[in-house]
Amino acid sequence: MHAPVLVLKDSLKRESGSKVQHANIQASKAVADIIRTTLGPRSMLKMLLDAAGGIVVTNDGNAILRELDVAHPAAKSMIELSRTQDEEVGDGTTSVIVLAGEMLHVAEAFIDKNYHPTVICRAYNKALEDAVAVLDKIAMSIDFKDRVTMLGLVKSCIGTKFTSQFGDLIADLAIDATSTVGVDLGQGLREVDIKKYIKVEKVPGGQLEDSEVLKGVMINKDVVAPGKMRRKIVNPRIILLDCPLEYKKGENQTNAELVKEEDWGVLLKMEEEYIENLCAQIIKFKPDLVITEKGLSDLACHYLSKAGISAIRRLRKTDNNRIAKACGAVIVNRPDELQESDVGTGAGLFEVKKIGDEFFAFIVDCKEPKACTVLLRGPSKDLLNEVERNLQDAMSVARNIIKNPKLVPGGGATELTVSATLKQKSSSVEGIEKWPYEAAAIAFEAIPRTLAQNCGVNVIRTMTALQGQHANGENAWIGIDGNSGAIADMKERKIWDAYNVKAQTFKTAIEAACMLLRIDDIVSGIKKKQAPGAGQAPSKPQIETEADADSEQILPD
């Protein structure tokens, strides 16, 4: 059955019917196939050339898809899924694409049999509800204050990443960082803001083992006057400002008319007094360190250094917020509004150190800091970028567990349990929806099947053995050990997944599959590019300027 193709005017092209659904499914499968090999600990790496000509080596689903340049709208939609997953829970970016691709693949047979997409979507949504119910049943609660359990969990979640070869290092950094910035909201709830209060600072050089989580903040700045100001202060009193310590310039062009010569001196004196007054208001609180987001004039620098105060200027707002959280200071907008309670006294040490070619200011040894910096060291920029990506995933996993401390088995065990339970339930589903429901159950097996493929074991034998173990929805913890490809108990091997990540993966994949199936029209309003030389548009008339006329040779008549 050929779908009618309508050409409207010159630039609108419309395709409709099952042809569009097939095209969407093919595009989605193509995207899933690109990153299918990056699922699991024995996965392959991808080498990408980015737009700037740089190289990215990674097996992080989101990082790979982000660099892809695709034209098909369905493929773009699939890539969006991975980004959503990364922003929401930070892990499972590859699984969500593989699962969505498989859901669409099994739906293709029903489209061929002229099933209506709405029927398929209804069955899928029913399958999703039952899948989440199975997750709730097999999930086990843990205590997020138990460091050994947390370490095992974070390690198993980033065991599929490139940095798993460095042992506990990344997991330790992630747990230290997230437990530092966690804030109690009451009623047993905890909020962890990774983006705002954890800064990852990458400094090439040294070894990866030198990486650490600082009990405080590190910024890429030196004091304003290195010779005059102290570079090491123990238990500093810190004042944070959001205003310039220099003479205010007029908002727009300002004209001052001076009648007498002495008035000029008076004007300059007023400027100096204004700055002196600003500094006096700060100095009376006896701080050791003043940090401002704006400028700091030479004169203000002189007054502050005379009073033995170190100063740092032009700091990023985000860094200033982190310092405030770390040392307990309050950011002040006007020096005349300063109070004793605004002075931060929580830091144990301020020190400026030189790492490589650059100077870094450390405000560390803070009492109960609520912000921190993760200092990453390593041999090359590419390696550091990959370590940072893995660290972000690890911190997201730790954050998910702190917010919702429930675990489900990893290694494809959860998907197999869900699949077996849905297959059983499919016999009780009435009507035409029974078949798509059963197909959705089979689609969940894509995750363990892909894991087995990437381990290099015999896929059919492994899958048959696993399906036998899970036949009646029992042995929920039996799955594939991604390193050896052996069938094992996930509890013993400590291969776990966060409940949040799994639930989000299922929801995102199925809802996206339903959305793409229900598209029956693609109307494109983009003009096709013309072949070179074919009916070129008339060039614009050129206007001669005087310069052109001068350069022309004037021929004699």
N, C-alpha and C positions, 0 to 999 in steps of 0.2 A: 504494500500500500504506500504510494508516494504521497508525501504531504504537499499540499499546495504551497507554492512559493509566490508571494505577492510582491511586485515591485511598485512602490508608490513614489511618484515623482522621479527624482533622479537619485536621491540620497537615502531614502527609507527602504529597508529590505526586511521582509517579514517571513519567518519560518514558523510552522506550527505543526501540531499533532505529535504522534509517537516518535517521529524523526528527531524532534528536539529532545525528547526524553532520552532517546538512545545516545544522542550526541553528548548530552550532559553526563550520562553515566560513563561514557568512554573517557571524557575529559577528567572526571573525578578519579576513575581507575588509574589513569596515567599519572596523576599527581600522587596517588597512594603508592604506585609502583616505584616512583623515584625514591621515596624514603622508607620503603618496606625493609630494605636491607640494613637500616640503622636501628632496628628494634632489638633490644637485648644486649647483654654484656659482651657477647662475641660478635658484635655488629661491625660493619665496615664503616670507614670514615669517608666523608665526601670532601673533595677539594674544590672550592668555589673561587671564581674570579669576580670580585665585586666591581661596581661601576667605576670606582676610582682607580682600578687596576691593581688593588691589593689582593692578597690571597687569604682565604679563610679555610682552615682545616677543621672540620667538626662533624659530630654525629648527632647534634641536637636538631630535632625535627624542625623547630621553629626557625632556627638560625639558617637552615638550608633553604626552606621555603621562602624566607624573607628576601633572599637574593634572586629568586626566580622571576623572570619577566614573562608572564603568560598573557595571551590575548583572549582566551576563551573565558566568558563570564562565569561559567560553572567552576572552572579551575580556580579562578580568583576567589570565588566564594569558599572553596575548600581551604585555600591558603589562609583565609581569614579565620577559619576554625582554629588552626594551630596557634594563631596570634591570640585569640580569645582565651584558649586553654592556658597559654603561657601567662597572660595577665591575671587570670582568675586564680589558678592554683599553682602555676609555675612548673608543673611536671605533666607527663603524659601527652606531650605534644605530638609524638610519633603515633602512639596508640590510637589517638582520636581520629587521625587521618586514615590509618589502616582500617579501623572499624567502620568509619563512614563509607569508605570505598567499597568494603565488603557488603555492607547493607544495600548499597545501590546495585552492586553486582548481582546479588540474589534476587533483586526486584526486577531485573531485566527480563527474566523468564515470564513473569506475570504480565509485564507490559506487552510482550509478544502474544500472550494469550488473551489480549484485550481486557485485562482487569482494569478497573478504573483506579487511577492513582489514589483517590480518596479512600478507597477500600484498603489498599496497601498501607496507607498512612495510619488508618484507624488500628489496623493489626499491629503496626510497629509501636504505636503509642501504648497499646495495651501491653505489649512485650516489655516496653521501657518501665512501666509501672511495676510489673512483676519482677523485672530484673533488680530494680532498686529495693523491692521488698526482700529479695534473696540476699542482697548486700547487707541489709539491716540484720538479717537473721544470722549470717556467718561472721559479722564484724565482732571484734573483741576489743573491750576498752582497756586502756593502759594508763599509767600514771606518768604524765609528761615531766614530772620532777625527777624520775628515775633515769639517771644519765646513761646507764648501760643499755637500757631498752631503747632510748632515744638514739643513741649512737648506732645501734644495730639497725634501726629503722632507716635513718638517714643514709647509712652506708648501703643498705639494700636498694634504696631508691636511686642513688647515684652510682650504683655498681655497674650500670649500663653505660656510664659516661667514660670519657677518655681518662679522667684523673683517678679512676678507681685503682690504677696501678700505684698510686702514692699512699695506699692504706687509709688510715683513719684521719689523715691530715685535713682534708676538706670538710669531712663530717664534723670534726672537732671545731674547726673555725666557724662553721654554720651554727652549731648548737651554742657556742659561746656568744656569738653575735646576737642571735635571736633571743636567748635568755637574758641578755643584758638589756635589750630595748623593750622587752615585754612590759605592758602596763596593765594592772588589774582594773577591770571596769566594775567589779562587784558581781555578786550572784554567780561566782565561779567562772566568769568570762574574762578572757585576756585578749588584749589588742596588741598586735605586733606590726609596726609600720616599717617595712624594710626599705621602702623607697626614700622616706624622709630622713630616717635616723641612723641608717647604716650606710656608710660611704666606703666604697671599695677603691683603694688607692693602689695603682699598679706602678711599681718601680722596677724597671729592668736591671738585672745585676743580682749577684748573690745566688743562693740556692732556694729551691721551692720550700725546703724545710725551715727557712728563716721567716716564712710568713707567720703573722700573728694577729690576734685581735687585741687592739689597744684598749686599755680601760680609760678611754677618753677620745680625744680627737686629734687628727694630724692634718695640717694644711700646708699647701705648697707656697709658703710666704716666709720672708725674713723680716726682722724688725726694721723700722724706717731708717734709723741711723746706727748701723752696726757697730761703729767704733765707740759711740757714746752710751748706747743703751745696753742693759744687761741681757745676756742671751741664755742665762740659766737662773731660774728663780724657784726656790722651794716654797711650797704652800702660798702661791700667789693670790692676791686679791684682784679679781678681774672685773673690769667694767666694759660692757658691750654697748656700742652706740650705733645709731642708724642715721647720723647726721654728719655733715662735713665740719671739720675743725679748721675752717679757713674763712676768709672774709666773704660775706654773701655777695654774689654778683647780682646785678639787676636782672629782673625777669626778661625785659626787652631792652632796647637801646636806651641808656640813661645819659642825659646831658647835665653836667654840673657847671654853672657859670661862676667863676672865681673873680672877685673884684680886686682884692689885695693879694700881694705876693705871699703874705704869711698864711693866707687861707689854705694854700696848698699843703703847707706843713701841718696845719690843723687837721686837714682831711686825712693825711697819712697817719697822724697820731690817733685819730678816731678809729681807723682800721686796726691799728696795733692794739689799742685799748680793748677793742671788741674781742680780739683773739685772746688777749691776756685774761680778760674777764671769763671767757669760756673755759680756759685752762684752769683758772683759779677755782671755778666751781667743781671741776673734776678733781683737782689736787687736794681739796679739803677732805675728800673721802679716803685719802692715803692709799690709792690703788698701786699695784705693782705692774699691772699690764692693762693698757687701753686698746681695744680693738674697735675699729670703725669700718662701716661698709663703704663710706664715701672718702673724699680726699682729706689730706692732713697737710697744712702748709708748713713751710720751713720754720716760721716763727713759732707755731704751736709745737713743733717738734723740739725746738730749742727750750721752750718753757717746761715741757714734759721731761726732757732728758735732764734738765737742771734739777728737777724734783726727784730724779732717780726712777722715773717711770719708763718702762719699755712700751713701744706703740707699734701696732700693725694696721695698715690702711688698705682700703679697696678690697675688702673681703666679700666673697659671694654671700648672698642672703641665706642660701641653704646651709652654708658652712657656719654662718653666725648662729642660725637656729640650733645646729648640732652642738656648738660650743655651749650655748645657753642651757641645753638639756643636760650636757655632761657636767658642768661645774655649778649649776644652780643659779646662774645669773639671770637678770631680766634685761632684755634689749630695750634701751631707752632712746626716745626720739629727740629729746632736748636736754642738754646738760643741766639746765636750771631745774629740771624736774627730778633730778637724781635723789634717791633715798638710800639709806644704809642697806635696806632689804634687797636693793637691786644689784648689790655687789656680790659676785660669785666667789665663794670661799671653798667650794667643794673639791677643787683640783689640788693634787699633791705636788705636781712639778710642771713648770713651764721650761721648755728647753728647745733651742734651735740647733738642729744637726744637719750636717752636709751628707747627703746620700747621692753618690755619683757626682753629677755636675751641679745639682740643685740643692737649695736650702729648704728644709722642711721644719715648720714649727710644731712641736708636740705639746699638747696640754693633756697630761696623763696622770695615772694613779688617782683617779677621781673617786670620791665616796659615792657609791650607788649611782653611777652614770646611767642616764636613760638614752644615750646616743653613743655610738662607737665608730671607729674606723678599722676596717680590715686592711692590713698592709700586706700586699702580695709581692713576693720577690720571685724572680725566675730568670732563666737564661735569655729568653727572646720575647719580643712583643707578641708574636703569634701564639706562643705557649701561654703567655699571661692572659690573652684574650679568651682562650679556650677555658683556662682555669676559672676566670671570672664568670663565664657563662655557666659552668658547672656549679660554682659556688652560689650563684643566684638561684639555681634549681634546688640546691641543698637547703638554702635558707627558706625557700618557699615551702619545702616539705616540712621543715622544722616548725614553720609558722602554722601550717595546716594542722599539725598534730597538737600544737599548743591551743589552737582555737577549737578543734574538735578531736579529742584524744581517742580515736577509734582506728583499728587496723583491719585490713582484709588480707588474705594470702596473695602473694605475688606469683611470678612464674607461670602465669596463665591459669592458675588453679581457680581463681574467682570466675573467670570467663567460662571455664568448663563446667563449674557448678551451676552457673546461671543457665548455660546452654542445656544441661541435663534436666534441670527443673522446668524450663520452658517447654522442652520436648514433651515431658510428662503432661504438663498442663494443656498442651495444644489439643489433646484429644477431647478436652471438655469445652473447647471454644466452638461455638455454634456457627453454622453458615459458612459463607464463602471466605470469611476472614481467617479460617483455620490454617490455610496453606501459607499465606504470607507470614502468619505468626510463627509457624514452624520454621519457615525460611530464616526469619530473624534469629531464631534459636541457633540455627546452624551457622549463621554469620558470626556469632560470638566466638566460634572456634578459630576464627582467622588469627587471633592474637597468639594462642599457644602454637598454632601451625607455623606461623611466621617465626616464632622463637625457635622452634625445632629446625626450621630451614636454615636459620642463621647460625645454629650450632654445628651444622654439618652432619646431623644424624639422619637415620632413615625415617622420613617424615610419616609415611603410612603406618609403619609398625608402631612408632611412638604414639601417634594419635589414636590408633586402635586400642593400644594398651591403656592410654589415659581415659578414653571413653568408657572402657570396661570398668575401670576403677570408680568412675563418677556416675556409672549407669543410673542409679536411683537417687541421685542428688546426695549420695553419701561421700565419705572421704574428701570433705571440702578442702583439705589442706594438701592434697596430692597435686603436684605440678611439675614443671620442667626446671631443672637447675640449668640456668642459662650458660654457665661456664662449661659444664661437662656434657650437657644434653641428657643426663640421666633423669629418670623419673624418681622423685624424692618427696619427702614430707617437708613442706615449706616452713613448718614451725621449727623443725630441727635445724634446717639450713639457715634459719633467720632471714628468709626472703619474704619481705612484707611490702605492702603498699598502703598509703594513707587512704582512709575511707573517702575523704573529700575528693581526692584525685580521681578515684575509680568512678564515683557517682557522677562527677562532672564530665568525665570521658564519655560515659554511656549517654548521658543527657544530650551533650553537644553533638555526638555522632548521629544519634537517631533523629534528633530534631532537624539537623542539617540535611540528612538523607530525605526526610519527609518534605522539606522545603524544596529541594532540587527536583523531587519526583513530581511535585505539583506545578512545575513550570511547563506550560504547553505552548508558549509563544516566545520567540525572541525577536524583538523589533530593533533593528540596528539603524541608528540615524547617523552613521559615520560614512563619509564619502570615500569610495575606494580610490586608492592612489592610481593616477594614470600612468600608463607605460611611458617610458622616456621617449620624447620626440613626437608622441601622438597628440595632435591638436593642442599645441602649447598655447597658454593664455597670452594675449597680446601684452607685450612689455609696456610698462608705464612710460608716458612721454617724459623725456629727460629735460630738465630745465637748466639752461646754461647759466653759469655764474660769471662774475667778472674775472675770477681767477682762470676759468677755462678760456675765456676770450683772450686773455693776456698770453696764455701759453701757446695759442695757435699761431702758426706762421702765416703772415698775411702775404698772399701772392700778389704780384703786380698785375694790374689790369691788362 
